[in-house]
Each structure stands twice: as structure tokens, then as C-alpha cells.
Amino acid sequence: MGDNYSIDAQKMIDAINTLSYPTGFSPSDDKYPEYKNMDPEVYSDKKTTEGRQFEGYYGYVDLGLSVKWATSNLGSVSPVNEQRTLEEIFQEIEQDMDLQPVDKPSFANDGSNTYPKTINYDDYQNIEQIYNAYSSYCHDKTRAHDEAIEKYNRLQDVNHQYLFACGDTYPWGGTSMWGFIAINGTTEAPANIAGNPKHDAATYILGDGWSVPTKEQWQELMDRCQWEKQGGHYIVTGPSGKQIVLPCLRYHTSERADGNAFYLHLDDTKEFKLGELNFRIYVRPVHTK
């Protein structure tokens, strides 16, 4: 049929040999690798926040201390109770695209490292069809790969915003945002409410094993962990390598003295102070089981 078909076919064969698509993911594809150290190891049942009526989950990480620390403040819930990997998201996108495998074609040669110099028109059309099919497959695989990376990082960002949220504020000894115990010289609440479902908001809302931290548990967190201030929050890294985010706020302890409650004031410094029992501040729960 003439040499033009063979020349054009050779161009397509050369193009096929240069076609490729990503076959995996690299660490740099994850824009937020630090979140892996902050992902909860155990999740609660689904909860609803009191202040904003958000539904979600609470979880904790093991920092390597005497108690496990919640990954978020009370009133700030995670929208998910599991994290999907890049590979899982990639597979979902491939399934949605109904992307069927196409093997890379190979071609025989005549010993001169080129395709036979003269081919007929039917062979040329066959090579053109093979080229178009494999080129389309490589393009779709690359698109699915890029979409998976974009979707994964978008979900990571959305699903971890709760780590940085303030949550709801509670009075000391009260199990709701607005219900606090009356102070008439004495109070029915014990000097330490940790684990008491009548007065410990964390226990009341999250269940047995959860509690407001004691001063000793807060002190252990300060003494045994690395604290790095980043803007309006701290990244706290425990001996285990796991991490939590603590916004720079005032946090309840479970203890009181002389009609006032101890709280931890986190800003440029970290110090315990005494405040009135009806003073609404934040709770970062711990898990003691």
C-alpha cells in the first residue's frame, strides 16, 4: 500500500512506548502528613454537640502517658469515625469511571528495531486503534490518580478542622453548658469531680472512662510532652509520637478549692488559676481506661 502507512504506524508505536500513567502514590502526595499522628485510635458513638447541634464522633490518642487524651475539645466533634486511604479513594474513582485494565501493547520487528517498513491499510488501522485505546487508558488512569490526590487532601482538611475548633464551654461541676451548681457557702459537688457523671461533663456526655482532667494529669501533659506553639494553638507531642492540638484557651481541671475551681490558662504561658464555679470555659477530656 506504500510507505506512508508504515511511517505513520511507526510514529504511533513510538508514541505508545512513551505513554505511561502513575502506578502508585508518594509521601509528597499527602499535603497533611501530620494528621496521621493526630487521628483517633478509638472513636465514641455518634454524639450531638450541645451548642451547635453538630453530629460526629469523639476519639482519643495514646500519647504515652497515664491517660489517653481526646483529640478535640468537648463540643467539637469529628465528622467521620474512620479515615480512608489514598488507595481506597483511588479505587472508588476507578470504579465510578468503570475503568477497565488495558495492557500495554508490544510489537514485533523485522530485526532493524523498527516495525516492518511496509504494511497494509488494515494493519495501520489496527495499530491506530490500539494507540487510541491505550492512550485513552493512560489518560484516564492519570486523571483518576490526580482526582484521588485532590479528593483525599480535601477530605483530610475538612475532616480535621475539628482538631482546631474551640468547642463548647461548660461551668465547673455542670453537665450542660448552662446548668451549674449553686454556691451557698458549701456545694454538693465533691472537691474532685473526675469520673462523676453527676458533675463531670465529659463523663456525663461521653460515658464511663471519660473525664475532665485532674491537675496532675494536666501537669503530666506539660512535663512529659513537647509543646510547639503555632499561632493560636499548641501542637503537643507525647512520648509515643502521637499528637494532639490544643487551642490557646482556658481549660477546666476536675478540682476545686475554697469555693473556686482550678483551670489551666493556655496562652504564651501555661499556668493554673482559680475561677468561679459558674465560669464557663472549655473541656479537653481524657480517657482513663
C-alpha positions as a Markdown table, in Angstrom:
| # | Residue | x | y | z |
|---|---|---|---|---|
| 1 | Met | 0.0 | 0.0 | 0.0 |
| 2 | Gly | 3.0 | 2.3 | 0.3 |
| 3 | Asp | 5.5 | 3.6 | 2.9 |
| 4 | Asn | 3.3 | 6.4 | 4.3 |
| 5 | Tyr | 1.2 | 3.9 | 6.4 |
| 6 | Ser | 4.3 | 2.3 | 7.8 |
| 7 | Ile | 5.9 | 5.7 | 8.7 |
| 8 | Asp | 2.7 | 6.8 | 10.4 |
| 9 | Ala | 2.3 | 3.5 | 12.2 |
| 10 | Gln | 5.9 | 3.8 | 13.5 |
| 11 | Lys | 5.1 | 7.2 | 14.9 |
| 12 | Met | 2.2 | 5.7 | 16.8 |
| 13 | Ile | 4.2 | 2.8 | 18.0 |
| 14 | Asp | 6.9 | 5.1 | 19.3 |
| 15 | Ala | 4.2 | 7.2 | 21.0 |
| 16 | Ile | 2.7 | 4.1 | 22.6 |
| 17 | Asn | 6.2 | 3.3 | 24.0 |
| 18 | Thr | 6.3 | 6.7 | 25.6 |
| 19 | Leu | 2.8 | 6.6 | 27.2 |
| 20 | Ser | 2.7 | 6.0 | 30.9 |
| 21 | Tyr | 0.5 | 6.5 | 34.0 |
| 22 | Pro | 1.2 | 6.8 | 37.7 |
| 23 | Thr | 1.4 | 3.3 | 39.3 |
| 24 | Gly | 1.3 | 4.4 | 43.0 |
| 25 | Phe | 1.4 | 7.3 | 45.4 |
| 26 | Ser | 4.4 | 9.1 | 47.0 |
| 27 | Pro | 4.6 | 10.6 | 50.5 |
| 28 | Ser | 4.6 | 14.1 | 48.9 |
| 29 | Asp | 1.0 | 13.4 | 47.6 |
| 30 | Asp | -0.2 | 13.8 | 51.2 |
| 31 | Lys | -0.4 | 17.5 | 52.0 |
| 32 | Tyr | -1.1 | 16.9 | 55.7 |
| 33 | Pro | 1.1 | 14.1 | 56.9 |
| 34 | Glu | 1.0 | 15.3 | 60.4 |
| 35 | Tyr | -2.7 | 14.3 | 60.7 |
| 36 | Lys | -1.7 | 10.7 | 60.9 |
| 37 | Asn | -0.2 | 11.3 | 64.3 |
| 38 | Met | -3.5 | 13.0 | 65.4 |
| 39 | Asp | -6.0 | 10.6 | 64.1 |
| 40 | Pro | -8.1 | 9.0 | 66.9 |
| 41 | Glu | -7.2 | 5.4 | 67.7 |
| 42 | Val | -10.7 | 4.8 | 69.3 |
| 43 | Tyr | -13.9 | 6.6 | 68.5 |
| 44 | Ser | -17.0 | 7.2 | 70.6 |
| 45 | Asp | -20.6 | 6.5 | 69.4 |
| 46 | Lys | -22.1 | 9.3 | 67.4 |
| 47 | Lys | -22.7 | 12.4 | 69.6 |
| 48 | Thr | -24.5 | 15.7 | 69.1 |
| 49 | Thr | -22.9 | 18.9 | 70.4 |
| 50 | Glu | -25.0 | 21.0 | 72.8 |
| 51 | Gly | -24.1 | 24.4 | 71.4 |
| 52 | Arg | -24.4 | 24.0 | 67.6 |
| 53 | Gln | -26.2 | 20.6 | 67.2 |
| 54 | Phe | -23.3 | 19.1 | 65.2 |
| 55 | Glu | -23.2 | 15.4 | 64.9 |
| 56 | Gly | -20.0 | 13.4 | 65.0 |
| 57 | Tyr | -17.5 | 11.4 | 67.0 |
| 58 | Tyr | -15.0 | 11.9 | 69.7 |
| 59 | Gly | -11.8 | 10.0 | 69.9 |
| 60 | Tyr | -8.5 | 9.7 | 71.8 |
| 61 | Val | -4.9 | 9.0 | 71.1 |
| 62 | Asp | -2.3 | 7.4 | 73.4 |
| 63 | Leu | 0.4 | 9.9 | 73.9 |
| 64 | Gly | 2.3 | 7.5 | 76.1 |
| 65 | Leu | 1.0 | 9.0 | 79.4 |
| 66 | Ser | -1.0 | 7.7 | 82.3 |
| 67 | Val | -4.3 | 8.6 | 80.5 |
| 68 | Lys | -5.3 | 8.9 | 76.9 |
| 69 | Trp | -6.2 | 12.4 | 75.6 |
| 70 | Ala | -9.1 | 13.3 | 73.5 |
| 71 | Thr | -8.3 | 14.6 | 70.1 |
| 72 | Ser | -10.7 | 17.5 | 70.4 |
| 73 | Asn | -12.5 | 19.7 | 73.0 |
| 74 | Leu | -15.9 | 18.8 | 74.3 |
| 75 | Gly | -18.4 | 20.3 | 71.8 |
| 76 | Ser | -16.1 | 19.8 | 68.8 |
| 77 | Val | -16.8 | 16.5 | 67.0 |
| 78 | Ser | -15.2 | 14.8 | 64.1 |
| 79 | Pro | -17.4 | 14.3 | 61.1 |
| 80 | Val | -16.0 | 10.8 | 60.5 |
| 81 | Asn | -15.2 | 7.7 | 62.5 |
| 82 | Glu | -12.7 | 6.4 | 60.0 |
| 83 | Gln | -10.1 | 7.7 | 57.6 |
| 84 | Arg | -9.9 | 6.5 | 54.0 |
| 85 | Thr | -6.5 | 6.0 | 52.4 |
| 86 | Leu | -5.4 | 7.4 | 49.1 |
| 87 | Glu | -5.5 | 3.9 | 47.6 |
| 88 | Glu | -9.1 | 3.4 | 48.7 |
| 89 | Ile | -10.2 | 6.7 | 47.2 |
| 90 | Phe | -8.4 | 5.9 | 44.0 |
| 91 | Gln | -10.2 | 2.5 | 43.7 |
| 92 | Glu | -13.5 | 4.2 | 44.3 |
| 93 | Ile | -12.8 | 6.7 | 41.5 |
| 94 | Glu | -11.7 | 3.9 | 39.1 |
| 95 | Gln | -14.9 | 2.0 | 39.9 |
| 96 | Asp | -17.1 | 5.1 | 39.3 |
| 97 | Met | -15.3 | 5.6 | 35.9 |
| 98 | Asp | -15.7 | 1.9 | 35.1 |
| 99 | Leu | -12.1 | 1.9 | 34.2 |
| 100 | Gln | -11.1 | -1.4 | 32.7 |
| 101 | Pro | -7.5 | -2.6 | 32.6 |
| 102 | Val | -5.7 | -2.3 | 29.2 |
| 103 | Asp | -2.3 | -4.0 | 28.9 |
| 104 | Lys | 0.5 | -2.0 | 27.2 |
| 105 | Pro | 0.8 | -3.5 | 23.6 |
| 106 | Ser | 4.0 | -4.8 | 22.2 |
| 107 | Phe | 5.0 | -5.1 | 18.6 |
| 108 | Ala | 7.3 | -7.5 | 16.6 |
| 109 | Asn | 10.0 | -6.1 | 14.4 |
| 110 | Asp | 12.0 | -7.2 | 11.4 |
| 111 | Gly | 15.4 | -7.1 | 13.1 |
| 112 | Ser | 16.0 | -3.5 | 12.3 |
| 113 | Asn | 14.4 | -2.2 | 15.6 |
| 114 | Thr | 11.6 | -0.7 | 13.6 |
| 115 | Tyr | 8.2 | -2.0 | 12.6 |
| 116 | Pro | 8.1 | -3.7 | 9.1 |
| 117 | Lys | 8.7 | -0.9 | 6.6 |
| 118 | Thr | 5.7 | -1.7 | 4.5 |
| 119 | Ile | 2.2 | -2.5 | 6.0 |
| 120 | Asn | -1.2 | -2.6 | 4.6 |
| 121 | Tyr | -4.0 | -0.3 | 5.5 |
| 122 | Asp | -5.9 | -2.8 | 7.7 |
| 123 | Asp | -2.7 | -3.2 | 9.8 |
| 124 | Tyr | -2.3 | 0.5 | 10.0 |
| 125 | Gln | -5.9 | 1.0 | 11.3 |
| 126 | Asn | -5.4 | -1.8 | 13.8 |
| 127 | Ile | -2.3 | 0.0 | 15.2 |
| 128 | Glu | -4.2 | 3.3 | 15.3 |
| 129 | Gln | -7.0 | 1.6 | 17.2 |
| 130 | Ile | -4.5 | 0.1 | 19.7 |
| 131 | Tyr | -2.8 | 3.5 | 20.1 |
| 132 | Asn | -6.1 | 5.3 | 20.8 |
| 133 | Ala | -7.3 | 2.7 | 23.3 |
| 134 | Tyr | -4.1 | 2.6 | 25.3 |
| 135 | Ser | -3.6 | 6.4 | 25.1 |
| 136 | Ser | -7.2 | 6.9 | 26.5 |
| 137 | Tyr | -6.5 | 4.3 | 29.2 |
| 138 | Cys | -3.3 | 6.1 | 30.3 |
| 139 | His | -5.1 | 9.4 | 30.3 |
| 140 | Asp | -8.0 | 8.1 | 32.4 |
| 141 | Lys | -5.6 | 6.4 | 34.9 |
| 142 | Thr | -3.7 | 9.6 | 35.3 |
| 143 | Arg | -6.9 | 11.6 | 35.8 |
| 144 | Ala | -8.2 | 9.1 | 38.4 |
| 145 | His | -4.8 | 9.3 | 40.2 |
| 146 | Asp | -4.9 | 13.1 | 40.3 |
| 147 | Glu | -8.5 | 13.2 | 41.3 |
| 148 | Ala | -7.8 | 10.8 | 44.2 |
| 149 | Ile | -5.0 | 13.0 | 45.5 |
| 150 | Glu | -7.1 | 16.2 | 45.3 |
| 151 | Lys | -10.1 | 14.4 | 46.9 |
| 152 | Tyr | -8.0 | 12.8 | 49.7 |
| 153 | Asn | -6.4 | 16.1 | 50.7 |
| 154 | Arg | -9.7 | 18.0 | 50.6 |
| 155 | Leu | -11.3 | 15.4 | 52.9 |
| 156 | Gln | -8.2 | 15.4 | 55.2 |
| 157 | Asp | -8.6 | 19.2 | 55.5 |
| 158 | Val | -12.3 | 19.0 | 56.1 |
| 159 | Asn | -12.2 | 16.0 | 58.5 |
| 160 | His | -9.5 | 17.5 | 60.7 |
| 161 | Gln | -10.8 | 21.0 | 61.2 |
| 162 | Tyr | -12.4 | 19.9 | 64.4 |
| 163 | Leu | -9.0 | 19.4 | 65.9 |
| 164 | Phe | -8.5 | 23.2 | 65.9 |
| 165 | Ala | -12.1 | 24.1 | 67.0 |
| 166 | Cys | -12.8 | 25.5 | 70.4 |
| 167 | Gly | -15.9 | 23.5 | 71.1 |
| 168 | Asp | -18.5 | 24.4 | 73.8 |
| 169 | Thr | -17.9 | 26.0 | 77.2 |
| 170 | Tyr | -19.1 | 24.5 | 80.5 |
| 171 | Pro | -19.4 | 25.7 | 84.1 |
| 172 | Trp | -17.3 | 23.6 | 86.6 |
| 173 | Gly | -19.5 | 20.8 | 88.0 |
| 174 | Gly | -22.3 | 21.3 | 85.5 |
| 175 | Thr | -23.2 | 18.7 | 82.9 |
| 176 | Ser | -24.6 | 21.2 | 80.4 |
| 177 | Met | -23.5 | 24.5 | 79.0 |
| 178 | Trp | -25.8 | 26.5 | 81.3 |
| 179 | Gly | -26.5 | 24.3 | 84.3 |
| 180 | Phe | -24.1 | 24.9 | 87.2 |
| 181 | Ile | -24.3 | 24.0 | 90.8 |
| 182 | Ala | -25.3 | 26.7 | 93.2 |
| 183 | Ile | -22.8 | 28.1 | 95.7 |
| 184 | Asn | -24.3 | 28.8 | 99.1 |
| 185 | Gly | -21.2 | 28.6 | 101.3 |
| 186 | Thr | -21.0 | 24.9 | 100.5 |
| 187 | Thr | -21.7 | 22.7 | 97.5 |
| 188 | Glu | -22.9 | 19.3 | 96.8 |
| 189 | Ala | -20.1 | 18.6 | 94.3 |
| 190 | Pro | -17.0 | 16.8 | 95.7 |
| 191 | Ala | -13.7 | 18.6 | 95.6 |
| 192 | Asn | -12.7 | 16.4 | 92.6 |
| 193 | Ile | -15.5 | 15.6 | 90.1 |
| 194 | Ala | -13.4 | 13.4 | 87.7 |
| 195 | Gly | -15.5 | 10.5 | 86.5 |
| 196 | Asn | -18.6 | 11.6 | 88.5 |
| 197 | Pro | -21.5 | 11.6 | 86.0 |
| 198 | Lys | -23.5 | 14.0 | 88.2 |
| 199 | His | -20.9 | 16.7 | 87.8 |
| 200 | Asp | -18.3 | 15.7 | 85.2 |
| 201 | Ala | -19.5 | 16.9 | 81.8 |
| 202 | Ala | -17.1 | 14.6 | 80.0 |
| 203 | Thr | -18.3 | 11.5 | 81.8 |
| 204 | Tyr | -22.0 | 12.6 | 81.5 |
| 205 | Ile | -21.7 | 13.2 | 77.7 |
| 206 | Leu | -19.2 | 10.6 | 76.6 |
| 207 | Gly | -19.7 | 7.9 | 79.1 |
| 208 | Asp | -17.7 | 5.7 | 81.6 |
| 209 | Gly | -14.0 | 6.1 | 81.3 |
| 210 | Trp | -14.1 | 9.7 | 80.1 |
| 211 | Ser | -13.5 | 12.5 | 82.5 |
| 212 | Val | -12.3 | 16.1 | 83.0 |
| 213 | Pro | -8.5 | 16.0 | 83.6 |
| 214 | Thr | -7.1 | 16.4 | 87.0 |
| 215 | Lys | -4.4 | 19.0 | 87.8 |
| 216 | Glu | -1.9 | 16.1 | 88.0 |
| 217 | Gln | -2.9 | 14.8 | 84.5 |
| 218 | Trp | -2.6 | 18.3 | 83.0 |
| 219 | Gln | 0.8 | 18.7 | 84.7 |
| 220 | Glu | 2.0 | 15.3 | 83.3 |
| 221 | Leu | 1.0 | 16.5 | 79.8 |
| 222 | Met | 3.1 | 19.7 | 80.3 |
| 223 | Asp | 6.0 | 17.9 | 81.9 |
| 224 | Arg | 6.4 | 14.9 | 79.6 |
| 225 | Cys | 5.3 | 16.2 | 76.2 |
| 226 | Gln | 6.9 | 18.6 | 73.7 |
| 227 | Trp | 4.8 | 21.7 | 73.1 |
| 228 | Glu | 5.1 | 23.8 | 69.9 |
| 229 | Lys | 3.1 | 27.0 | 69.6 |
| 230 | Gln | 1.7 | 27.6 | 66.1 |
| 231 | Gly | -0.4 | 30.8 | 66.0 |
| 232 | Gly | -3.4 | 30.3 | 68.2 |
| 233 | His | -2.8 | 26.7 | 69.2 |
| 234 | Tyr | -0.2 | 24.2 | 70.5 |
| 235 | Ile | 0.9 | 21.0 | 68.9 |
| 236 | Val | 1.5 | 18.7 | 71.8 |
| 237 | Thr | 3.7 | 15.6 | 71.0 |
| 238 | Gly | 3.7 | 12.8 | 73.5 |
| 239 | Pro | 6.5 | 10.2 | 74.2 |
| 240 | Ser | 4.7 | 7.8 | 71.9 |
| 241 | Gly | 5.0 | 10.2 | 69.0 |
| 242 | Lys | 1.2 | 10.8 | 68.8 |
| 243 | Gln | 0.0 | 14.3 | 68.9 |
| 244 | Ile | -3.0 | 16.5 | 69.9 |
| 245 | Val | -3.9 | 20.1 | 69.1 |
| 246 | Leu | -4.7 | 22.4 | 72.0 |
| 247 | Pro | -6.2 | 25.8 | 71.1 |
| 248 | Cys | -4.9 | 28.6 | 73.3 |
| 249 | Leu | -7.9 | 28.7 | 75.7 |
| 250 | Arg | -8.8 | 28.2 | 79.4 |
| 251 | Tyr | -9.4 | 24.6 | 80.3 |
| 252 | His | -11.2 | 23.1 | 83.3 |
| 253 | Thr | -9.5 | 20.8 | 85.7 |
| 254 | Ser | -11.6 | 18.4 | 87.8 |
| 255 | Glu | -10.6 | 20.0 | 91.1 |
| 256 | Arg | -11.8 | 22.9 | 93.2 |
| 257 | Ala | -10.8 | 24.6 | 96.5 |
| 258 | Asp | -12.3 | 27.3 | 98.7 |
| 259 | Gly | -15.4 | 27.7 | 96.5 |
| 260 | Asn | -13.4 | 28.1 | 93.3 |
| 261 | Ala | -12.3 | 25.7 | 90.6 |
| 262 | Phe | -8.8 | 25.3 | 89.2 |
| 263 | Tyr | -8.4 | 25.8 | 85.5 |
| 264 | Leu | -5.4 | 25.8 | 83.1 |
| 265 | His | -4.8 | 29.1 | 81.3 |
| 266 | Leu | -3.0 | 28.4 | 78.0 |
| 267 | Asp | -1.5 | 31.3 | 76.1 |
| 268 | Asp | 2.2 | 32.2 | 75.9 |
| 269 | Thr | 2.4 | 30.6 | 79.3 |
| 270 | Lys | 0.8 | 27.6 | 80.9 |
| 271 | Glu | -0.4 | 28.1 | 84.4 |
| 272 | Phe | -3.1 | 27.0 | 86.8 |
| 273 | Lys | -5.6 | 29.6 | 88.2 |
| 274 | Leu | -8.7 | 29.7 | 90.3 |
| 275 | Gly | -12.0 | 30.8 | 88.9 |
| 276 | Glu | -15.7 | 30.9 | 90.0 |
| 277 | Leu | -17.6 | 27.6 | 89.6 |
| 278 | Asn | -20.1 | 29.2 | 87.2 |
| 279 | Phe | -17.3 | 30.4 | 85.0 |
| 280 | Arg | -17.9 | 28.8 | 81.6 |
| 281 | Ile | -14.7 | 27.5 | 80.0 |
| 282 | Tyr | -13.5 | 24.6 | 77.8 |
| 283 | Val | -13.1 | 20.9 | 78.5 |
| 284 | Arg | -10.5 | 18.6 | 76.9 |
| 285 | Pro | -11.5 | 15.2 | 78.1 |
| 286 | Val | -9.2 | 12.3 | 79.0 |
| 287 | His | -9.9 | 8.6 | 78.9 |
| 288 | Thr | -8.8 | 6.6 | 81.9 |
| 289 | Lys | -9.4 | 3.0 | 80.6 |
